[in-house]
């Protein structure tokens, strides 16, 4: 049960990326995009990852 709580909190916290995040600046430099373009790209990517992670956590909660 505690693992599910940790997974839900982690994937929920992943939902939005801020410009102050180290991950944002790393991906921005790796992708070679402007700040505006990287903000759009990275925000969509981590939002999708968060929703998928929350869905998988919900599926796990019904099994366990």
mmCIF file as Biopython writes it, N, C-alpha, C and O atoms, coordinates in Angstrom:
data_model
#
loop_
_atom_site.group_PDB
_atom_site.id
_atom_site.type_symbol
_atom_site.label_atom_id
_atom_site.label_alt_id
_atom_site.label_comp_id
_atom_site.label_asym_id
_atom_site.label_entity_id
_atom_site.label_seq_id
_atom_site.pdbx_PDB_ins_code
_atom_site.Cartn_x
_atom_site.Cartn_y
_atom_site.Cartn_z
_atom_site.occupancy
_atom_site.B_iso_or_equiv
_atom_site.auth_seq_id
_atom_site.auth_asym_id
_atom_site.pdbx_PDB_model_num
ATOM 1   N N  . UNK A ? 1  ? 0.817  -1.195 0.000   1.0 0.0 1  A 1 
ATOM 2   C CA . UNK A ? 1  ? 0.000  0.000  0.000   1.0 0.0 1  A 1 
ATOM 3   C C  . UNK A ? 1  ? 0.864  1.263  0.000   1.0 0.0 1  A 1 
ATOM 4   O O  . UNK A ? 1  ? 0.548  2.228  -0.696  1.0 0.0 1  A 1 
ATOM 5   N N  . UNK A ? 2  ? 1.931  1.263  0.762   1.0 0.0 2  A 1 
ATOM 6   C CA . UNK A ? 2  ? 2.803  2.432  0.820   1.0 0.0 2  A 1 
ATOM 7   C C  . UNK A ? 2  ? 3.484  2.683  -0.527  1.0 0.0 2  A 1 
ATOM 8   O O  . UNK A ? 2  ? 3.743  3.829  -0.892  1.0 0.0 2  A 1 
ATOM 9   N N  . UNK A ? 3  ? 3.768  1.617  -1.254  1.0 0.0 3  A 1 
ATOM 10  C CA . UNK A ? 3  ? 4.397  1.760  -2.575  1.0 0.0 3  A 1 
ATOM 11  C C  . UNK A ? 3  ? 3.442  2.467  -3.531  1.0 0.0 3  A 1 
ATOM 12  O O  . UNK A ? 3  ? 3.869  3.311  -4.317  1.0 0.0 3  A 1 
ATOM 13  N N  . UNK A ? 4  ? 2.167  2.135  -3.473  1.0 0.0 4  A 1 
ATOM 14  C CA . UNK A ? 4  ? 1.185  2.784  -4.336  1.0 0.0 4  A 1 
ATOM 15  C C  . UNK A ? 4  ? 1.052  4.270  -4.024  1.0 0.0 4  A 1 
ATOM 16  O O  . UNK A ? 4  ? 0.885  5.087  -4.929  1.0 0.0 4  A 1 
ATOM 17  N N  . UNK A ? 5  ? 1.125  4.614  -2.755  1.0 0.0 5  A 1 
ATOM 18  C CA . UNK A ? 5  ? 1.065  6.024  -2.366  1.0 0.0 5  A 1 
ATOM 19  C C  . UNK A ? 5  ? 2.279  6.770  -2.904  1.0 0.0 5  A 1 
ATOM 20  O O  . UNK A ? 5  ? 2.153  7.888  -3.403  1.0 0.0 5  A 1 
ATOM 21  N N  . UNK A ? 6  ? 3.439  6.162  -2.804  1.0 0.0 6  A 1 
ATOM 22  C CA . UNK A ? 6  ? 4.657  6.786  -3.314  1.0 0.0 6  A 1 
ATOM 23  C C  . UNK A ? 6  ? 4.607  6.925  -4.834  1.0 0.0 6  A 1 
ATOM 24  O O  . UNK A ? 6  ? 5.017  7.954  -5.371  1.0 0.0 6  A 1 
ATOM 25  N N  . UNK A ? 7  ? 4.111  5.906  -5.532  1.0 0.0 7  A 1 
ATOM 26  C CA . UNK A ? 7  ? 3.981  5.986  -6.986  1.0 0.0 7  A 1 
ATOM 27  C C  . UNK A ? 7  ? 2.995  7.076  -7.407  1.0 0.0 7  A 1 
ATOM 28  O O  . UNK A ? 7  ? 3.259  7.822  -8.350  1.0 0.0 7  A 1 
ATOM 29  N N  . UNK A ? 8  ? 1.885  7.166  -6.725  1.0 0.0 8  A 1 
ATOM 30  C CA . UNK A ? 8  ? 0.890  8.186  -7.047  1.0 0.0 8  A 1 
ATOM 31  C C  . UNK A ? 8  ? 1.439  9.590  -6.794  1.0 0.0 8  A 1 
ATOM 32  O O  . UNK A ? 8  ? 1.223  10.497 -7.598  1.0 0.0 8  A 1 
ATOM 33  N N  . UNK A ? 9  ? 2.141  9.766  -5.692  1.0 0.0 9  A 1 
ATOM 34  C CA . UNK A ? 9  ? 2.724  11.076 -5.397  1.0 0.0 9  A 1 
ATOM 35  C C  . UNK A ? 9  ? 3.808  11.447 -6.401  1.0 0.0 9  A 1 
ATOM 36  O O  . UNK A ? 9  ? 3.894  12.598 -6.827  1.0 0.0 9  A 1 
ATOM 37  N N  . UNK A ? 10 ? 4.619  10.493 -6.773  1.0 0.0 10 A 1 
ATOM 38  C CA . UNK A ? 10 ? 5.698  10.758 -7.727  1.0 0.0 10 A 1 
ATOM 39  C C  . UNK A ? 10 ? 5.198  11.093 -9.111  1.0 0.0 10 A 1 
ATOM 40  O O  . UNK A ? 10 ? 5.693  12.029 -9.739  1.0 0.0 10 A 1 
ATOM 41  N N  . UNK A ? 11 ? 4.221  10.344 -9.599  1.0 0.0 11 A 1 
ATOM 42  C CA . UNK A ? 11 ? 3.704  10.617 -10.937 1.0 0.0 11 A 1 
ATOM 43  C C  . UNK A ? 11 ? 2.856  11.887 -10.959 1.0 0.0 11 A 1 
ATOM 44  O O  . UNK A ? 11 ? 2.818  12.588 -11.970 1.0 0.0 11 A 1 
ATOM 45  N N  . UNK A ? 12 ? 2.182  12.183 -9.861  1.0 0.0 12 A 1 
ATOM 46  C CA . UNK A ? 12 ? 1.421  13.427 -9.783  1.0 0.0 12 A 1 
ATOM 47  C C  . UNK A ? 12 ? 2.327  14.641 -9.748  1.0 0.0 12 A 1 
ATOM 48  O O  . UNK A ? 12 ? 1.999  15.675 -10.329 1.0 0.0 12 A 1 
ATOM 49  N N  . UNK A ? 13 ? 3.453  14.531 -9.079  1.0 0.0 13 A 1 
ATOM 50  C CA . UNK A ? 13 ? 4.401  15.640 -9.011  1.0 0.0 13 A 1 
ATOM 51  C C  . UNK A ? 13 ? 5.105  15.868 -10.337 1.0 0.0 13 A 1 
ATOM 52  O O  . UNK A ? 13 ? 5.642  16.951 -10.574 1.0 0.0 13 A 1 
ATOM 53  N N  . UNK A ? 14 ? 5.110  14.874 -11.196 1.0 0.0 14 A 1 
ATOM 54  C CA . UNK A ? 14 ? 5.766  14.971 -12.493 1.0 0.0 14 A 1 
ATOM 55  C C  . UNK A ? 14 ? 4.947  15.769 -13.491 1.0 0.0 14 A 1 
ATOM 56  O O  . UNK A ? 14 ? 5.471  16.146 -14.539 1.0 0.0 14 A 1 
ATOM 57  N N  . UNK A ? 15 ? 3.686  16.037 -13.204 1.0 0.0 15 A 1 
ATOM 58  C CA . UNK A ? 15 ? 2.752  16.567 -14.195 1.0 0.0 15 A 1 
ATOM 59  C C  . UNK A ? 15 ? 3.229  17.847 -14.885 1.0 0.0 15 A 1 
ATOM 60  O O  . UNK A ? 15 ? 3.118  17.947 -16.107 1.0 0.0 15 A 1 
ATOM 61  N N  . UNK A ? 16 ? 3.739  18.795 -14.171 1.0 0.0 16 A 1 
ATOM 62  C CA . UNK A ? 16 ? 4.130  20.071 -14.787 1.0 0.0 16 A 1 
ATOM 63  C C  . UNK A ? 16 ? 5.612  20.332 -14.559 1.0 0.0 16 A 1 
ATOM 64  O O  . UNK A ? 16 ? 6.139  20.101 -13.471 1.0 0.0 16 A 1 
ATOM 65  N N  . UNK A ? 17 ? 6.270  20.816 -15.600 1.0 0.0 17 A 1 
ATOM 66  C CA . UNK A ? 17 ? 7.688  21.157 -15.513 1.0 0.0 17 A 1 
ATOM 67  C C  . UNK A ? 17 ? 7.810  22.674 -15.445 1.0 0.0 17 A 1 
ATOM 68  O O  . UNK A ? 17 ? 7.122  23.394 -16.169 1.0 0.0 17 A 1 
ATOM 69  N N  . UNK A ? 18 ? 8.663  23.137 -14.599 1.0 0.0 18 A 1 
ATOM 70  C CA . UNK A ? 18 ? 8.887  24.571 -14.477 1.0 0.0 18 A 1 
ATOM 71  C C  . UNK A ? 18 ? 10.230 24.928 -15.079 1.0 0.0 18 A 1 
ATOM 72  O O  . UNK A ? 18 ? 11.113 24.077 -15.185 1.0 0.0 18 A 1 
ATOM 73  N N  . UNK A ? 19 ? 10.390 26.170 -15.470 1.0 0.0 19 A 1 
ATOM 74  C CA . UNK A ? 19 ? 11.631 26.631 -16.077 1.0 0.0 19 A 1 
ATOM 75  C C  . UNK A ? 19 ? 12.780 26.553 -15.073 1.0 0.0 19 A 1 
ATOM 76  O O  . UNK A ? 19 ? 13.942 26.520 -15.477 1.0 0.0 19 A 1 
ATOM 77  N N  . UNK A ? 20 ? 12.484 26.525 -13.798 1.0 0.0 20 A 1 
ATOM 78  C CA . UNK A ? 20 ? 13.538 26.425 -12.785 1.0 0.0 20 A 1 
ATOM 79  C C  . UNK A ? 20 ? 14.021 24.998 -12.571 1.0 0.0 20 A 1 
ATOM 80  O O  . UNK A ? 20 ? 14.938 24.766 -11.783 1.0 0.0 20 A 1 
ATOM 81  N N  . UNK A ? 21 ? 13.417 24.047 -13.262 1.0 0.0 21 A 1 
ATOM 82  C CA . UNK A ? 21 ? 13.785 22.640 -13.112 1.0 0.0 21 A 1 
ATOM 83  C C  . UNK A ? 21 ? 15.075 22.338 -13.867 1.0 0.0 21 A 1 
ATOM 84  O O  . UNK A ? 21 ? 15.262 22.789 -14.997 1.0 0.0 21 A 1 
ATOM 85  N N  . UNK A ? 22 ? 15.951 21.580 -13.242 1.0 0.0 22 A 1 
ATOM 86  C CA . UNK A ? 22 ? 17.181 21.157 -13.914 1.0 0.0 22 A 1 
ATOM 87  C C  . UNK A ? 22 ? 16.881 20.274 -15.111 1.0 0.0 22 A 1 
ATOM 88  O O  . UNK A ? 22 ? 17.586 20.329 -16.119 1.0 0.0 22 A 1 
ATOM 89  N N  . UNK A ? 23 ? 15.842 19.461 -15.007 1.0 0.0 23 A 1 
ATOM 90  C CA . UNK A ? 23 ? 15.455 18.579 -16.104 1.0 0.0 23 A 1 
ATOM 91  C C  . UNK A ? 23 ? 15.065 19.389 -17.334 1.0 0.0 23 A 1 
ATOM 92  O O  . UNK A ? 23 ? 15.404 19.021 -18.459 1.0 0.0 23 A 1 
ATOM 93  N N  . UNK A ? 24 ? 14.358 20.484 -17.120 1.0 0.0 24 A 1 
ATOM 94  C CA . UNK A ? 24 ? 13.963 21.332 -18.238 1.0 0.0 24 A 1 
ATOM 95  C C  . UNK A ? 24 ? 15.185 21.858 -18.983 1.0 0.0 24 A 1 
ATOM 96  O O  . UNK A ? 24 ? 15.243 21.773 -20.209 1.0 0.0 24 A 1 
ATOM 97  N N  . UNK A ? 25 ? 16.152 22.394 -18.265 1.0 0.0 25 A 1 
ATOM 98  C CA . UNK A ? 25 ? 17.327 22.980 -18.917 1.0 0.0 25 A 1 
ATOM 99  C C  . UNK A ? 25 ? 18.183 21.903 -19.580 1.0 0.0 25 A 1 
ATOM 100 O O  . UNK A ? 25 ? 18.785 22.148 -20.626 1.0 0.0 25 A 1 
ATOM 101 N N  . UNK A ? 26 ? 18.239 20.732 -18.989 1.0 0.0 26 A 1 
ATOM 102 C CA . UNK A ? 26 ? 18.987 19.634 -19.604 1.0 0.0 26 A 1 
ATOM 103 C C  . UNK A ? 26 ? 18.348 19.227 -20.928 1.0 0.0 26 A 1 
ATOM 104 O O  . UNK A ? 26 ? 19.036 19.103 -21.941 1.0 0.0 26 A 1 
ATOM 105 N N  . UNK A ? 27 ? 17.044 19.021 -20.919 1.0 0.0 27 A 1 
ATOM 106 C CA . UNK A ? 27 ? 16.357 18.639 -22.151 1.0 0.0 27 A 1 
ATOM 107 C C  . UNK A ? 27 ? 16.373 19.760 -23.179 1.0 0.0 27 A 1 
ATOM 108 O O  . UNK A ? 27 ? 16.460 19.497 -24.379 1.0 0.0 27 A 1 
ATOM 109 N N  . UNK A ? 28 ? 16.292 20.995 -22.729 1.0 0.0 28 A 1 
ATOM 110 C CA . UNK A ? 28 ? 16.333 22.127 -23.656 1.0 0.0 28 A 1 
ATOM 111 C C  . UNK A ? 28 ? 17.664 22.160 -24.393 1.0 0.0 28 A 1 
ATOM 112 O O  . UNK A ? 28 ? 17.698 22.399 -25.600 1.0 0.0 28 A 1 
ATOM 113 N N  . UNK A ? 29 ? 18.748 21.925 -23.687 1.0 0.0 29 A 1 
ATOM 114 C CA . UNK A ? 29 ? 20.056 21.953 -24.346 1.0 0.0 29 A 1 
ATOM 115 C C  . UNK A ? 29 ? 20.271 20.711 -25.211 1.0 0.0 29 A 1 
ATOM 116 O O  . UNK A ? 29 ? 20.893 20.800 -26.269 1.0 0.0 29 A 1 
ATOM 117 N N  . UNK A ? 30 ? 19.768 19.561 -24.778 1.0 0.0 30 A 1 
ATOM 118 C CA . UNK A ? 30 ? 19.919 18.345 -25.579 1.0 0.0 30 A 1 
ATOM 119 C C  . UNK A ? 30 ? 19.088 18.393 -26.856 1.0 0.0 30 A 1 
ATOM 120 O O  . UNK A ? 30 ? 19.519 17.908 -27.902 1.0 0.0 30 A 1 
ATOM 121 N N  . UNK A ? 31 ? 17.893 18.979 -26.766 1.0 0.0 31 A 1 
ATOM 122 C CA . UNK A ? 31 ? 17.028 19.072 -27.938 1.0 0.0 31 A 1 
ATOM 123 C C  . UNK A ? 31 ? 17.407 20.231 -28.847 1.0 0.0 31 A 1 
ATOM 124 O O  . UNK A ? 31 ? 16.982 20.275 -30.001 1.0 0.0 31 A 1 
ATOM 125 N N  . UNK A ? 32 ? 18.199 21.166 -28.343 1.0 0.0 32 A 1 
ATOM 126 C CA . UNK A ? 32 ? 18.628 22.304 -29.134 1.0 0.0 32 A 1 
ATOM 127 C C  . UNK A ? 32 ? 17.485 23.238 -29.499 1.0 0.0 32 A 1 
ATOM 128 O O  . UNK A ? 32 ? 17.476 23.802 -30.592 1.0 0.0 32 A 1 
ATOM 129 N N  . UNK A ? 33 ? 16.533 23.408 -28.613 1.0 0.0 33 A 1 
ATOM 130 C CA . UNK A ? 33 ? 15.370 24.250 -28.885 1.0 0.0 33 A 1 
ATOM 131 C C  . UNK A ? 33 ? 15.469 25.564 -28.135 1.0 0.0 33 A 1 
ATOM 132 O O  . UNK A ? 33 ? 16.293 25.728 -27.235 1.0 0.0 33 A 1 
ATOM 133 N N  . UNK A ? 34 ? 14.608 26.499 -28.526 1.0 0.0 34 A 1 
ATOM 134 C CA . UNK A ? 34 ? 14.486 27.742 -27.777 1.0 0.0 34 A 1 
ATOM 135 C C  . UNK A ? 34 ? 13.786 27.431 -26.453 1.0 0.0 34 A 1 
ATOM 136 O O  . UNK A ? 34 ? 13.250 26.339 -26.264 1.0 0.0 34 A 1 
ATOM 137 N N  . UNK A ? 35 ? 13.797 28.388 -25.556 1.0 0.0 35 A 1 
ATOM 138 C CA . UNK A ? 35 ? 13.143 28.174 -24.260 1.0 0.0 35 A 1 
ATOM 139 C C  . UNK A ? 35 ? 11.648 27.946 -24.457 1.0 0.0 35 A 1 
ATOM 140 O O  . UNK A ? 35 ? 11.060 27.066 -23.828 1.0 0.0 35 A 1 
ATOM 141 N N  . UNK A ? 36 ? 11.041 28.738 -25.326 1.0 0.0 36 A 1 
ATOM 142 C CA . UNK A ? 36 ? 9.602  28.595 -25.570 1.0 0.0 36 A 1 
ATOM 143 C C  . UNK A ? 36 ? 9.265  27.230 -26.189 1.0 0.0 36 A 1 
ATOM 144 O O  . UNK A ? 36 ? 8.319  26.569 -25.761 1.0 0.0 36 A 1 
ATOM 145 N N  . UNK A ? 37 ? 10.032 26.819 -27.183 1.0 0.0 37 A 1 
ATOM 146 C CA . UNK A ? 37 ? 9.793  25.530 -27.824 1.0 0.0 37 A 1 
ATOM 147 C C  . UNK A ? 37 ? 10.026 24.367 -26.877 1.0 0.0 37 A 1 
ATOM 148 O O  . UNK A ? 37 ? 9.267  23.398 -26.867 1.0 0.0 37 A 1 
ATOM 149 N N  . UNK A ? 38 ? 11.079 24.470 -26.083 1.0 0.0 38 A 1 
ATOM 150 C CA . UNK A ? 38 ? 11.374 23.406 -25.126 1.0 0.0 38 A 1 
ATOM 151 C C  . UNK A ? 38 ? 10.303 23.325 -24.053 1.0 0.0 38 A 1 
ATOM 152 O O  . UNK A ? 38 ? 9.956  22.232 -23.605 1.0 0.0 38 A 1 
ATOM 153 N N  . UNK A ? 39 ? 9.780  24.459 -23.638 1.0 0.0 39 A 1 
ATOM 154 C CA . UNK A ? 39 ? 8.724  24.455 -22.618 1.0 0.0 39 A 1 
ATOM 155 C C  . UNK A ? 39 ? 7.493  23.723 -23.137 1.0 0.0 39 A 1 
ATOM 156 O O  . UNK A ? 39 ? 6.871  22.955 -22.403 1.0 0.0 39 A 1 
ATOM 157 N N  . UNK A ? 40 ? 7.140  23.956 -24.390 1.0 0.0 40 A 1 
ATOM 158 C CA . UNK A ? 40 ? 5.997  23.252 -24.980 1.0 0.0 40 A 1 
ATOM 159 C C  . UNK A ? 40 ? 6.281  21.751 -25.109 1.0 0.0 40 A 1 
ATOM 160 O O  . UNK A ? 40 ? 5.456  20.922 -24.727 1.0 0.0 40 A 1 
ATOM 161 N N  . UNK A ? 41 ? 7.433  21.417 -25.639 1.0 0.0 41 A 1 
ATOM 162 C CA . UNK A ? 41 ? 7.776  20.016 -25.870 1.0 0.0 41 A 1 
ATOM 163 C C  . UNK A ? 41 ? 7.883  19.233 -24.572 1.0 0.0 41 A 1 
ATOM 164 O O  . UNK A ? 41 ? 7.297  18.158 -24.437 1.0 0.0 41 A 1 
ATOM 165 N N  . UNK A ? 42 ? 8.623  19.767 -23.630 1.0 0.0 42 A 1 
ATOM 166 C CA . UNK A ? 42 ? 8.857  19.066 -22.367 1.0 0.0 42 A 1 
ATOM 167 C C  . UNK A ? 42 ? 7.576  18.987 -21.544 1.0 0.0 42 A 1 
ATOM 168 O O  . UNK A ? 42 ? 7.324  17.974 -20.891 1.0 0.0 42 A 1 
ATOM 169 N N  . UNK A ? 43 ? 6.765  20.043 -21.566 1.0 0.0 43 A 1 
ATOM 170 C CA . UNK A ? 43 ? 5.511  20.027 -20.806 1.0 0.0 43 A 1 
ATOM 171 C C  . UNK A ? 43 ? 4.571  18.940 -21.301 1.0 0.0 43 A 1 
ATOM 172 O O  . UNK A ? 43 ? 3.958  18.231 -20.503 1.0 0.0 43 A 1 
ATOM 173 N N  . UNK A ? 44 ? 4.458  18.810 -22.608 1.0 0.0 44 A 1 
ATOM 174 C CA . UNK A ? 44 ? 3.585  17.771 -23.163 1.0 0.0 44 A 1 
ATOM 175 C C  . UNK A ? 44 ? 4.125  16.391 -22.804 1.0 0.0 44 A 1 
ATOM 176 O O  . UNK A ? 44 ? 3.367  15.507 -22.405 1.0 0.0 44 A 1 
ATOM 177 N N  . UNK A ? 45 ? 5.430  16.210 -22.945 1.0 0.0 45 A 1 
ATOM 178 C CA . UNK A ? 45 ? 6.039  14.910 -22.657 1.0 0.0 45 A 1 
ATOM 179 C C  . UNK A ? 45 ? 5.863  14.465 -21.219 1.0 0.0 45 A 1 
ATOM 180 O O  . UNK A ? 45 ? 5.473  13.325 -20.966 1.0 0.0 45 A 1 
ATOM 181 N N  . UNK A ? 46 ? 6.145  15.348 -20.274 1.0 0.0 46 A 1 
ATOM 182 C CA . UNK A ? 46 ? 6.033  14.936 -18.874 1.0 0.0 46 A 1 
ATOM 183 C C  . UNK A ? 46 ? 4.573  14.841 -18.432 1.0 0.0 46 A 1 
ATOM 184 O O  . UNK A ? 46 ? 4.250  14.063 -17.534 1.0 0.0 46 A 1 
ATOM 185 N N  . UNK A ? 47 ? 3.692  15.620 -19.050 1.0 0.0 47 A 1 
ATOM 186 C CA . UNK A ? 47 ? 2.269  15.503 -18.718 1.0 0.0 47 A 1 
ATOM 187 C C  . UNK A ? 47 ? 1.720  14.154 -19.157 1.0 0.0 47 A 1 
ATOM 188 O O  . UNK A ? 47 ? 0.961  13.518 -18.427 1.0 0.0 47 A 1 
ATOM 189 N N  . UNK A ? 48 ? 2.106  13.721 -20.354 1.0 0.0 48 A 1 
ATOM 190 C CA . UNK A ? 48 ? 1.678  12.402 -20.840 1.0 0.0 48 A 1 
ATOM 191 C C  . UNK A ? 48 ? 2.257  11.301 -19.950 1.0 0.0 48 A 1 
ATOM 192 O O  . UNK A ? 48 ? 1.561  10.346 -19.603 1.0 0.0 48 A 1 
ATOM 193 N N  . UNK A ? 49 ? 3.530  11.438 -19.584 1.0 0.0 49 A 1 
ATOM 194 C CA . UNK A ? 49 ? 4.155  10.443 -18.706 1.0 0.0 49 A 1 
ATOM 195 C C  . UNK A ? 49 ? 3.455  10.389 -17.352 1.0 0.0 49 A 1 
ATOM 196 O O  . UNK A ? 49 ? 3.292  9.311  -16.780 1.0 0.0 49 A 1 
ATOM 197 N N  . UNK A ? 50 ? 3.043  11.538 -16.842 1.0 0.0 50 A 1 
ATOM 198 C CA . UNK A ? 50 ? 2.356  11.580 -15.555 1.0 0.0 50 A 1 
ATOM 199 C C  . UNK A ? 50 ? 0.992  10.904 -15.624 1.0 0.0 50 A 1 
ATOM 200 O O  . UNK A ? 50 ? 0.638  10.131 -14.734 1.0 0.0 50 A 1 
ATOM 201 N N  . UNK A ? 51 ? 0.233  11.185 -16.661 1.0 0.0 51 A 1 
ATOM 202 C CA . UNK A ? 51 ? -1.102 10.590 -16.804 1.0 0.0 51 A 1 
ATOM 203 C C  . UNK A ? 51 ? -0.996 9.081  -16.992 1.0 0.0 51 A 1 
ATOM 204 O O  . UNK A ? 51 ? -1.772 8.328  -16.405 1.0 0.0 51 A 1 
ATOM 205 N N  . UNK A ? 52 ? -0.048 8.636  -17.800 1.0 0.0 52 A 1 
ATOM 206 C CA . UNK A ? 52 ? 0.153  7.195  -17.998 1.0 0.0 52 A 1 
ATOM 207 C C  . UNK A ? 52 ? 0.578  6.535  -16.683 1.0 0.0 52 A 1 
ATOM 208 O O  . UNK A ? 52 ? 0.093  5.456  -16.341 1.0 0.0 52 A 1 
ATOM 209 N N  . UNK A ? 53 ? 1.481  7.185  -15.951 1.0 0.0 53 A 1 
ATOM 210 C CA . UNK A ? 53 ? 1.928  6.643  -14.668 1.0 0.0 53 A 1 
ATOM 211 C C  . UNK A ? 53 ? 0.804  6.553  -13.653 1.0 0.0 53 A 1 
ATOM 212 O O  . UNK A ? 53 ? 0.703  5.573  -12.915 1.0 0.0 53 A 1 
ATOM 213 N N  . UNK A ? 54 ? -0.043 7.576  -13.616 1.0 0.0 54 A 1 
ATOM 214 C CA . UNK A ? 54 ? -1.181 7.533  -12.695 1.0 0.0 54 A 1 
ATOM 215 C C  . UNK A ? 54 ? -2.167 6.438  -13.089 1.0 0.0 54 A 1 
ATOM 216 O O  . UNK A ? 54 ? -2.742 5.773  -12.227 1.0 0.0 54 A 1 
ATOM 217 N N  . UNK A ? 55 ? -2.361 6.253  -14.392 1.0 0.0 55 A 1 
ATOM 218 C CA . UNK A ? 55 ? -3.233 5.170  -14.856 1.0 0.0 55 A 1 
ATOM 219 C C  . UNK A ? 55 ? -2.691 3.802  -14.476 1.0 0.0 55 A 1 
ATOM 220 O O  . UNK A ? 55 ? -3.440 2.920  -14.056 1.0 0.0 55 A 1 
ATOM 221 N N  . UNK A ? 56 ? -1.387 3.634  -14.626 1.0 0.0 56 A 1 
ATOM 222 C CA . UNK A ? 56 ? -0.779 2.354  -14.244 1.0 0.0 56 A 1 
ATOM 223 C C  . UNK A ? 56 ? -0.833 2.139  -12.730 1.0 0.0 56 A 1 
ATOM 224 O O  . UNK A ? 56 ? -1.012 1.013  -12.265 1.0 0.0 56 A 1 
ATOM 225 N N  . UNK A ? 57 ? -0.679 3.215  -11.969 1.0 0.0 57 A 1 
ATOM 226 C CA . UNK A ? 57 ? -0.802 3.105  -10.514 1.0 0.0 57 A 1 
ATOM 227 C C  . UNK A ? 57 ? -2.217 2.713  -10.121 1.0 0.0 57 A 1 
ATOM 228 O O  . UNK A ? 57 ? -2.415 1.896  -9.222  1.0 0.0 57 A 1 
ATOM 229 N N  . UNK A ? 58 ? -3.198 3.295  -10.795 1.0 0.0 58 A 1 
ATOM 230 C CA . UNK A ? 58 ? -4.596 2.934  -10.524 1.0 0.0 58 A 1 
ATOM 231 C C  . UNK A ? 58 ? -4.851 1.470  -10.877 1.0 0.0 58 A 1 
ATOM 232 O O  . UNK A ? 58 ? -5.542 0.764  -10.143 1.0 0.0 58 A 1 
ATOM 233 N N  . UNK A ? 59 ? -4.301 1.020  -11.988 1.0 0.0 59 A 1 
ATOM 234 C CA . UNK A ? 59 ? -4.460 -0.384 -12.375 1.0 0.0 59 A 1 
ATOM 235 C C  . UNK A ? 59 ? -3.806 -1.311 -11.355 1.0 0.0 59 A 1 
ATOM 236 O O  . UNK A ? 59 ? -4.357 -2.360 -11.021 1.0 0.0 59 A 1 
ATOM 237 N N  . UNK A ? 60 ? -2.634 -0.924 -10.863 1.0 0.0 60 A 1 
ATOM 238 C CA . UNK A ? 60 ? -1.964 -1.724 -9.837  1.0 0.0 60 A 1 
ATOM 239 C C  . UNK A ? 60 ? -2.764 -1.769 -8.537  1.0 0.0 60 A 1 
ATOM 240 O O  . UNK A ? 60 ? -2.783 -2.786 -7.844  1.0 0.0 60 A 1 
ATOM 241 N N  . UNK A ? 61 ? -3.415 -0.668 -8.220  1.0 0.0 61 A 1 
ATOM 242 C CA . UNK A ? 61 ? -4.181 -0.616 -6.965  1.0 0.0 61 A 1 
ATOM 243 C C  . UNK A ? 61 ? -5.378 -1.568 -7.005  1.0 0.0 61 A 1 
ATOM 244 O O  . UNK A ? 61 ? -5.798 -2.079 -5.967  1.0 0.0 61 A 1 
ATOM 245 N N  . UNK A ? 62 ? -5.924 -1.807 -8.190  1.0 0.0 62 A 1 
ATOM 246 C CA . UNK A ? 62 ? -7.052 -2.730 -8.270  1.0 0.0 62 A 1 
ATOM 247 C C  . UNK A ? 62 ? -6.588 -4.190 -8.167  1.0 0.0 62 A 1 
ATOM 248 O O  . UNK A ? 62 ? -7.340 -5.056 -7.721  1.0 0.0 62 A 1 
ATOM 249 N N  . UNK A ? 63 ? -5.358 -4.450 -8.580  1.0 0.0 63 A 1 
ATOM 250 C CA . UNK A ? 63 ? -4.812 -5.805 -8.511  1.0 0.0 63 A 1 
ATOM 251 C C  . UNK A ? 63 ? -4.359 -6.146 -7.100  1.0 0.0 63 A 1 
ATOM 252 O O  . UNK A ? 63 ? -4.575 -7.255 -6.611  1.0 0.0 63 A 1 
ATOM 253 N N  . UNK A ? 64 ? -3.726 -5.172 -6.457  1.0 0.0 64 A 1 
ATOM 254 C CA . UNK A ? 64 ? -3.175 -5.436 -5.107  1.0 0.0 64 A 1 
ATOM 255 C C  . UNK A ? 64 ? -4.185 -5.246 -4.057  1.0 0.0 64 A 1 
ATOM 256 O O  . UNK A ? 64 ? -3.889 -5.426 -2.876  1.0 0.0 64 A 1 
#
